[in-house]
Amino acid sequence: MSILLLIEQVLNGLQFGLMLFLMAAGLTLIFGVMGIINLAHGSLYMVGAFAAAGVAGATGSFALGLVAALAAAAMAGAIVEITVIRRLYTRDHLDQVLATFALILIFSEGTRWLFGSFPLFLDVPAALSGAVTLPGGIEYPLYRLAIIVIGLAVAAGLFWLIARTRIGIRIRAGESDREMIAALGVDISRLYTLVFALGAALAGFSGALVGAIQSVQVGMGEPVLILAFVVIVIGGIGSIRGAFVGAILVGLTDTLGRFLLPVLFGFVMDPSAATSVGSALASMLIYILMAAVLLFRPTGLYGRA
């Protein structure tokens, strides 16, 4: 095992973590501000991926595909909030879970009806294809490096939006005391629609970026949604900073675990068996990490009681 290969896996973990952050940030915003358990968040990730693949395939422009992903996911999120979620604010979490699970089925069948059952493929733009040589002689895919840069830029923009803008103040106030800001004249319904659309746009943008790495297919959002829930539990529900730290921890833990554990087990058993055992244990690492964090910090790293 070389140091260069290890650094490459660290970069892969960082790229994976930043994509999880885009998913988890929207999810934690929606839950923290609105108190809604949105199981359909993974479907909005899928909507963004299919919108990007469809528009990029029709126009040949990856940039237009990203814009379409943002617009389609945000529009779908706003429609869902107005037509379904708005009726669930005063209901218990079981009703929210059942309603948003039904939305998963609706989105899945609707997407299958529009695009068919076969996966779509989103090509990496020509300007970002190939590899770039990093310091130390590391050959790393340019597109994955671009995802890291884009993810960091979006994270910085989101932190600025929440901390420095008037709408960010309203979002934070709505998280702390929604009745008070409603009494002060803030249109709470419009604020909730905006927050839900923002969270949906982040999920759709993440799906579009990942769509150029893997195939775009129905149901692709559910496995990512599970990891996003792990991220916000580790980071603390309602905390953007917690979502960022938790996503990076999950991304690095998952990627390095799948890389290092087979190597370590290879010293004590047959290489083929070591790969199988190591991969199986690596898939458990993020849940062990979550359990360890909750053992010492029941509210997550940055969560509040």
FIDREN-582105 format. One record per residue (C-alpha): residue number from 1; x, z, y. Coordinates in Angstrom, 1 decimal, m for minus. Example, Ala and Ser with C-alpha at 12.3 -4.5 7.8 and 13.67 -1.06 7.14 Angstrom:
// FIDREN-582105
+-----+--------+--------+--------+
:   i :      x :      z :      y :
+-----+--------+--------+--------+
:   1 :   12.3 :    7.8 :   m4.5 :
:   2 :   13.7 :    7.1 :   m1.1 :
+-----+--------+--------+--------+
END
This chain:
// FIDREN-582105
+-----+--------+--------+--------+
:   i :      x :      z :      y :
+-----+--------+--------+--------+
:   1 :    0.0 :    0.0 :    0.0 :
:   2 :    1.5 :   m1.1 :    3.3 :
:   3 :    1.1 :    0.4 :    6.7 :
:   4 :   m0.1 :   m2.9 :    8.1 :
:   5 :   m2.9 :   m3.1 :    5.5 :
:   6 :   m3.9 :    0.4 :    6.4 :
:   7 :   m4.1 :   m0.4 :   10.1 :
:   8 :   m6.2 :   m3.4 :    9.3 :
:   9 :   m8.7 :   m1.2 :    7.4 :
:  10 :   m8.8 :    1.2 :   10.3 :
:  11 :   m9.8 :   m1.7 :   12.5 :
:  12 :  m12.4 :   m2.8 :   10.0 :
:  13 :  m13.8 :    0.8 :   10.1 :
:  14 :  m13.8 :    0.8 :   13.9 :
:  15 :  m15.7 :   m2.5 :   13.9 :
:  16 :  m18.2 :   m1.2 :   11.3 :
:  17 :  m18.6 :    2.0 :   13.3 :
:  18 :  m19.3 :    0.3 :   16.6 :
:  19 :  m22.0 :   m1.9 :   14.9 :
:  20 :  m23.6 :    1.3 :   13.5 :
:  21 :  m23.4 :    2.8 :   17.0 :
:  22 :  m25.5 :    0.0 :   18.5 :
:  23 :  m28.2 :    0.7 :   15.8 :
:  24 :  m27.9 :    4.5 :   16.1 :
:  25 :  m27.9 :    4.6 :   19.9 :
:  26 :  m31.3 :    2.9 :   20.0 :
:  27 :  m32.7 :    5.1 :   17.3 :
:  28 :  m31.5 :    8.4 :   18.8 :
:  29 :  m32.8 :    7.3 :   22.2 :
:  30 :  m36.3 :    6.6 :   20.8 :
:  31 :  m36.3 :    9.9 :   18.8 :
:  32 :  m34.7 :   12.0 :   21.5 :
:  33 :  m36.9 :   10.8 :   24.4 :
:  34 :  m40.2 :    9.9 :   22.6 :
:  35 :  m40.0 :   12.2 :   19.5 :
:  36 :  m40.9 :    9.2 :   17.2 :
:  37 :  m39.4 :    8.7 :   13.8 :
:  38 :  m39.1 :    4.9 :   13.7 :
:  39 :  m38.5 :    3.7 :   10.2 :
:  40 :  m39.1 :    0.1 :   11.5 :
:  41 :  m35.9 :    0.2 :   13.6 :
:  42 :  m34.1 :   m1.7 :   10.8 :
:  43 :  m36.7 :   m4.4 :   11.0 :
:  44 :  m35.8 :   m4.9 :   14.7 :
:  45 :  m32.2 :   m5.4 :   13.6 :
:  46 :  m33.4 :   m8.1 :   11.2 :
:  47 :  m35.5 :   m9.7 :   14.0 :
:  48 :  m32.4 :  m10.0 :   16.2 :
:  49 :  m30.4 :  m11.5 :   13.3 :
:  50 :  m33.0 :  m14.1 :   12.5 :
:  51 :  m33.6 :  m15.0 :   16.2 :
:  52 :  m29.9 :  m15.5 :   16.7 :
:  53 :  m29.5 :  m17.6 :   13.5 :
:  54 :  m32.6 :  m19.7 :   14.3 :
:  55 :  m31.7 :  m20.4 :   18.0 :
:  56 :  m28.0 :  m20.9 :   17.3 :
:  57 :  m28.8 :  m23.3 :   14.4 :
:  58 :  m31.2 :  m25.3 :   16.6 :
:  59 :  m29.0 :  m25.5 :   19.7 :
:  60 :  m25.5 :  m25.1 :   18.3 :
:  61 :  m24.8 :  m22.3 :   20.9 :
:  62 :  m23.8 :  m18.9 :   19.6 :
:  63 :  m24.2 :  m17.4 :   23.1 :
:  64 :  m27.8 :  m18.6 :   23.3 :
:  65 :  m28.4 :  m17.1 :   19.9 :
:  66 :  m27.2 :  m13.7 :   21.2 :
:  67 :  m29.5 :  m14.0 :   24.2 :
:  68 :  m32.4 :  m14.9 :   21.9 :
:  69 :  m31.6 :  m11.9 :   19.7 :
:  70 :  m31.7 :   m9.5 :   22.7 :
:  71 :  m35.0 :  m11.1 :   24.0 :
:  72 :  m36.7 :  m11.3 :   20.7 :
:  73 :  m35.9 :   m7.8 :   19.6 :
:  74 :  m36.8 :   m6.3 :   23.0 :
:  75 :  m40.1 :   m8.2 :   23.1 :
:  76 :  m40.9 :   m7.1 :   19.5 :
:  77 :  m40.0 :   m3.5 :   20.4 :
:  78 :  m42.2 :   m3.5 :   23.5 :
:  79 :  m45.2 :   m5.0 :   21.6 :
:  80 :  m44.8 :   m2.5 :   18.8 :
:  81 :  m44.6 :    0.4 :   21.3 :
:  82 :  m47.7 :   m0.7 :   23.2 :
:  83 :  m49.9 :   m1.6 :   20.2 :
:  84 :  m48.8 :    1.0 :   17.6 :
:  85 :  m46.3 :    3.6 :   18.7 :
:  86 :  m48.3 :    4.6 :   21.8 :
:  87 :  m51.1 :    5.9 :   19.5 :
:  88 :  m48.7 :    8.2 :   17.6 :
:  89 :  m47.2 :   10.4 :   20.3 :
:  90 :  m49.7 :   13.2 :   19.6 :
:  91 :  m49.7 :   12.7 :   15.8 :
:  92 :  m47.5 :   14.6 :   13.4 :
:  93 :  m44.3 :   13.0 :   11.9 :
:  94 :  m46.0 :   12.1 :    8.6 :
:  95 :  m48.4 :    9.7 :   10.5 :
:  96 :  m45.4 :    8.3 :   12.3 :
:  97 :  m43.5 :    7.7 :    9.1 :
:  98 :  m46.5 :    6.0 :    7.4 :
:  99 :  m47.2 :    3.8 :   10.4 :
: 100 :  m43.6 :    2.7 :   10.9 :
: 101 :  m43.2 :    2.1 :    7.2 :
: 102 :  m46.2 :   m0.2 :    7.4 :
: 103 :  m44.4 :   m2.0 :   10.2 :
: 104 :  m41.5 :   m2.7 :    7.9 :
: 105 :  m43.8 :   m4.5 :    5.5 :
: 106 :  m45.4 :   m6.5 :    8.3 :
: 107 :  m42.1 :   m7.5 :    9.7 :
: 108 :  m40.6 :   m8.4 :    6.3 :
: 109 :  m43.6 :  m10.6 :    5.3 :
: 110 :  m43.9 :  m12.1 :    8.7 :
: 111 :  m40.2 :  m13.1 :    8.7 :
: 112 :  m40.5 :  m14.5 :    5.2 :
: 113 :  m43.5 :  m16.5 :    6.3 :
: 114 :  m41.6 :  m17.9 :    9.4 :
: 115 :  m38.2 :  m18.5 :    7.9 :
: 116 :  m38.7 :  m18.6 :    4.1 :
: 117 :  m37.1 :  m16.4 :    1.4 :
: 118 :  m33.7 :  m18.0 :    1.5 :
: 119 :  m30.9 :  m16.5 :    3.6 :
: 120 :  m29.8 :  m18.1 :    6.8 :
: 121 :  m26.1 :  m18.4 :    7.9 :
: 122 :  m24.9 :  m17.9 :   11.4 :
: 123 :  m21.6 :  m19.6 :   12.0 :
: 124 :  m18.8 :  m17.9 :   13.9 :
: 125 :  m18.3 :  m19.7 :   17.3 :
: 126 :  m15.3 :  m22.0 :   17.3 :
: 127 :  m13.6 :  m20.1 :   20.1 :
: 128 :  m13.6 :  m16.9 :   18.0 :
: 129 :  m12.7 :  m18.4 :   14.6 :
: 130 :   m9.4 :  m17.9 :   13.0 :
: 131 :   m7.0 :  m14.9 :   13.3 :
: 132 :   m5.0 :  m13.4 :   16.0 :
: 133 :   m1.6 :  m11.7 :   15.6 :
: 134 :   m1.6 :   m8.1 :   16.8 :
: 135 :    1.5 :   m6.0 :   17.6 :
: 136 :    3.4 :   m5.3 :   14.5 :
: 137 :    2.6 :   m8.6 :   13.0 :
: 138 :   m1.0 :   m7.8 :   11.8 :
: 139 :   m3.1 :  m10.9 :   11.3 :
: 140 :   m6.7 :   m9.9 :   12.2 :
: 141 :   m9.8 :  m12.0 :   12.4 :
: 142 :  m10.5 :  m12.8 :   16.1 :
: 143 :  m14.3 :  m12.5 :   15.7 :
: 144 :  m14.0 :   m9.0 :   14.3 :
: 145 :  m11.7 :   m8.1 :   17.1 :
: 146 :  m14.3 :   m9.5 :   19.6 :
: 147 :  m17.0 :   m7.3 :   18.0 :
: 148 :  m14.8 :   m4.3 :   18.6 :
: 149 :  m14.3 :   m5.2 :   22.3 :
: 150 :  m18.1 :   m6.1 :   22.7 :
: 151 :  m19.1 :   m2.8 :   21.0 :
: 152 :  m16.9 :   m0.7 :   23.3 :
: 153 :  m18.1 :   m2.6 :   26.3 :
: 154 :  m21.8 :   m2.0 :   25.4 :
: 155 :  m21.1 :    1.6 :   24.6 :
: 156 :  m19.5 :    2.0 :   28.1 :
: 157 :  m22.4 :    0.3 :   29.7 :
: 158 :  m24.9 :    2.5 :   27.9 :
: 159 :  m23.1 :    5.7 :   28.9 :
: 160 :  m23.1 :    4.4 :   32.5 :
: 161 :  m26.8 :    3.6 :   32.4 :
: 162 :  m27.7 :    7.0 :   31.0 :
: 163 :  m25.4 :    9.0 :   33.2 :
: 164 :  m25.2 :    7.2 :   36.5 :
: 165 :  m28.5 :    5.3 :   37.2 :
: 166 :  m32.0 :    6.3 :   38.3 :
: 167 :  m33.5 :    5.0 :   35.1 :
: 168 :  m31.0 :    7.0 :   33.2 :
: 169 :  m32.0 :   10.2 :   35.1 :
: 170 :  m35.6 :    9.5 :   34.1 :
: 171 :  m34.7 :    9.0 :   30.5 :
: 172 :  m32.7 :   12.2 :   30.4 :
: 173 :  m35.5 :   14.0 :   32.2 :
: 174 :  m38.1 :   12.6 :   29.8 :
: 175 :  m36.0 :   13.9 :   26.9 :
: 176 :  m36.0 :   17.4 :   28.4 :
: 177 :  m39.5 :   17.8 :   29.9 :
: 178 :  m41.8 :   14.8 :   29.7 :
: 179 :  m44.8 :   16.7 :   31.2 :
: 180 :  m42.8 :   17.6 :   34.3 :
: 181 :  m41.6 :   14.1 :   35.1 :
: 182 :  m45.2 :   12.8 :   34.5 :
: 183 :  m46.4 :   15.4 :   37.0 :
: 184 :  m43.8 :   14.1 :   39.5 :
: 185 :  m45.3 :   10.7 :   39.5 :
: 186 :  m43.1 :    8.9 :   36.9 :
: 187 :  m45.1 :    6.4 :   34.8 :
: 188 :  m44.4 :    7.9 :   31.4 :
: 189 :  m46.0 :    5.1 :   29.5 :
: 190 :  m43.8 :    2.5 :   31.2 :
: 191 :  m40.7 :    4.6 :   30.7 :
: 192 :  m41.5 :    4.9 :   27.0 :
: 193 :  m42.0 :    1.2 :   26.7 :
: 194 :  m38.7 :    0.6 :   28.4 :
: 195 :  m36.8 :    3.0 :   26.2 :
: 196 :  m38.3 :    1.5 :   23.0 :
: 197 :  m37.5 :   m2.0 :   24.2 :
: 198 :  m33.9 :   m1.0 :   25.0 :
: 199 :  m33.4 :    0.6 :   21.6 :
: 200 :  m34.9 :   m2.5 :   19.9 :
: 201 :  m32.6 :   m4.8 :   22.0 :
: 202 :  m29.5 :   m2.8 :   20.9 :
: 203 :  m30.6 :   m3.0 :   17.2 :
: 204 :  m31.3 :   m6.8 :   17.5 :
: 205 :  m27.9 :   m7.4 :   19.3 :
: 206 :  m26.2 :   m5.5 :   16.4 :
: 207 :  m28.0 :   m7.7 :   13.8 :
: 208 :  m27.0 :  m10.9 :   15.6 :
: 209 :  m23.3 :   m9.9 :   15.7 :
: 210 :  m23.2 :   m8.9 :   12.1 :
: 211 :  m25.2 :  m12.0 :   11.1 :
: 212 :  m22.0 :  m14.1 :   11.6 :
: 213 :  m20.2 :  m12.0 :    9.0 :
: 214 :  m22.9 :  m11.7 :    6.3 :
: 215 :  m25.9 :  m13.7 :    5.5 :
: 216 :  m29.2 :  m13.2 :    7.4 :
: 217 :  m32.0 :  m12.3 :    5.0 :
: 218 :  m35.2 :  m10.4 :    4.8 :
: 219 :  m34.7 :   m6.7 :    4.3 :
: 220 :  m31.1 :   m6.7 :    5.7 :
: 221 :  m32.0 :   m3.9 :    8.1 :
: 222 :  m33.0 :   m1.1 :    5.7 :
: 223 :  m29.5 :   m0.3 :    4.3 :
: 224 :  m28.2 :   m0.2 :    7.9 :
: 225 :  m31.1 :    2.0 :    9.0 :
: 226 :  m30.1 :    4.6 :    6.4 :
: 227 :  m26.6 :    4.7 :    7.7 :
: 228 :  m27.9 :    4.9 :   11.3 :
: 229 :  m29.9 :    8.0 :   10.3 :
: 230 :  m26.8 :    9.5 :    8.8 :
: 231 :  m25.0 :    8.8 :   12.1 :
: 232 :  m27.5 :   10.5 :   14.3 :
: 233 :  m27.7 :   13.5 :   12.0 :
: 234 :  m23.9 :   13.9 :   12.2 :
: 235 :  m23.7 :   13.3 :   15.9 :
: 236 :  m26.8 :   15.2 :   16.9 :
: 237 :  m30.3 :   13.9 :   17.5 :
: 238 :  m30.9 :   12.7 :   21.0 :
: 239 :  m27.2 :   12.5 :   21.9 :
: 240 :  m25.6 :    9.2 :   22.8 :
: 241 :  m22.2 :   10.7 :   22.7 :
: 242 :  m23.0 :   12.1 :   19.3 :
: 243 :  m24.2 :    8.7 :   18.1 :
: 244 :  m20.9 :    7.2 :   19.2 :
: 245 :  m18.7 :    9.8 :   17.6 :
: 246 :  m20.8 :    9.9 :   14.5 :
: 247 :  m20.8 :    6.1 :   14.1 :
: 248 :  m17.0 :    6.0 :   14.4 :
: 249 :  m16.6 :    8.8 :   11.8 :
: 250 :  m19.0 :    7.1 :    9.4 :
: 251 :  m17.4 :    3.7 :    9.9 :
: 252 :  m13.9 :    5.0 :    9.3 :
: 253 :  m14.9 :    7.3 :    6.4 :
: 254 :  m16.7 :    4.5 :    4.5 :
: 255 :  m14.1 :    1.8 :    5.1 :
: 256 :  m11.0 :    3.9 :    4.4 :
: 257 :  m12.7 :    5.6 :    1.5 :
: 258 :  m13.4 :    2.3 :   m0.2 :
: 259 :   m9.8 :    1.3 :    0.5 :
: 260 :   m7.9 :    4.5 :   m0.4 :
: 261 :   m9.8 :    6.0 :   m3.3 :
: 262 :   m9.2 :    3.2 :   m5.7 :
: 263 :   m5.5 :    3.3 :   m4.8 :
: 264 :   m5.3 :    7.0 :   m5.4 :
: 265 :   m7.2 :    6.9 :   m8.7 :
: 266 :   m4.9 :    4.0 :   m9.7 :
: 267 :   m2.1 :    6.5 :  m10.1 :
: 268 :   m3.9 :    8.4 :  m12.9 :
: 269 :   m6.0 :    5.8 :  m14.7 :
: 270 :   m6.4 :    2.2 :  m15.6 :
: 271 :   m6.6 :    0.0 :  m12.4 :
: 272 :   m9.9 :   m1.5 :  m13.3 :
: 273 :  m11.5 :    1.9 :  m14.0 :
: 274 :   m9.9 :    3.3 :  m10.8 :
: 275 :  m11.6 :    0.6 :   m8.8 :
: 276 :  m15.0 :    1.3 :  m10.3 :
: 277 :  m14.7 :    5.1 :  m10.0 :
: 278 :  m13.1 :    4.9 :   m6.5 :
: 279 :  m15.8 :    2.6 :   m5.2 :
: 280 :  m18.5 :    4.9 :   m6.6 :
: 281 :  m17.1 :    8.0 :   m5.0 :
: 282 :  m16.4 :    6.1 :   m1.7 :
: 283 :  m20.1 :    5.4 :   m1.3 :
: 284 :  m20.8 :    9.1 :   m1.5 :
: 285 :  m18.2 :   10.1 :    1.2 :
: 286 :  m20.4 :    9.6 :    4.2 :
: 287 :  m23.1 :   11.9 :    2.7 :
: 288 :  m20.4 :   14.5 :    1.9 :
: 289 :  m19.3 :   14.2 :    5.5 :
: 290 :  m22.9 :   14.7 :    6.7 :
: 291 :  m23.3 :   17.8 :    4.5 :
: 292 :  m20.0 :   19.2 :    5.7 :
: 293 :  m21.0 :   18.7 :    9.4 :
: 294 :  m24.4 :   20.3 :    8.9 :
: 295 :  m22.9 :   23.2 :    7.1 :
: 296 :  m21.0 :   24.2 :   10.2 :
: 297 :  m23.1 :   22.6 :   12.9 :
: 298 :  m26.8 :   22.5 :   11.8 :
: 299 :  m27.7 :   20.6 :   14.9 :
: 300 :  m25.0 :   18.0 :   14.5 :
: 301 :  m21.7 :   17.7 :   16.5 :
: 302 :  m23.4 :   17.3 :   19.9 :
: 303 :  m27.0 :   18.2 :   19.1 :
: 304 :  m29.1 :   20.9 :   20.7 :
: 305 :  m31.2 :   23.4 :   19.0 :
+-----+--------+--------+--------+
END
